[in-house]
């Protein structure tokens, strides 16, 4: 009967391969976790605007201050972190621009809404 014994080199190679695979697994899991967190934040941000539009749709006539109040109220209720996505409202003439800005400074979404002049 022949006994198979592993050499020290084979054991070291097997342990190194195991370490590489384990590291790759945990790195990919971390990347998936970050992607999920980013997707959830962006989804909540889009729901902020959707909810704002629903609130405005229930009003017959709304001013830019009504739009800004509804938008900022929906943002506050969303639970979004201001360091990840922040709200911006800019009034110009009879319209108001609503935007949700990502932490890199680029807009996630930007909408211009015409308002009644009150």
C-alpha positions, 0 to 999 in steps of 0.5 A, a space after each residue: 500500500 502506497 501512502 501519499 504524503 504532501 510536501 511542504 511546497 504543496 501545503 504552502 501553495 494550497 494555503 496561498 490559493 485558499 488565502 487568495 480565494 478568501 480575499 477575493 470572496 470578501 472583496 466582492 461581498 464588500 463591493 456588492 454591499 456598497 452597490 446595494 447601499 448606493 442603489 437603495 439611496 438612489 431609489 429613495 432619492 427618486 421616490 422623494 421627487 415622485 412623492 413631491 409630484 404626488 403632493 403637488 398633483 393634489 393641489 390646484 395651484 401651487 407657488 414656488 414656496 409650496 413646491 420647495 416646502 413639499 420637496 424638502 419635507 419629502 427629503 426629510 422624511 426619506 431618511 437619506 443621509 445629507 453627505 450622500 445625496 443632498 437636496 437643492 432648490 433654485 428659484 428663477 422667475 415663475 419656476 423652480 428647479 429641484 435637484 438631488 445632488 450626489 456626494 461627487 457633486 453631480 446631479 442624480 436628478 434635476 427637474 424644472 417646475 413651472 409655478 403659479 405666480 402668487 
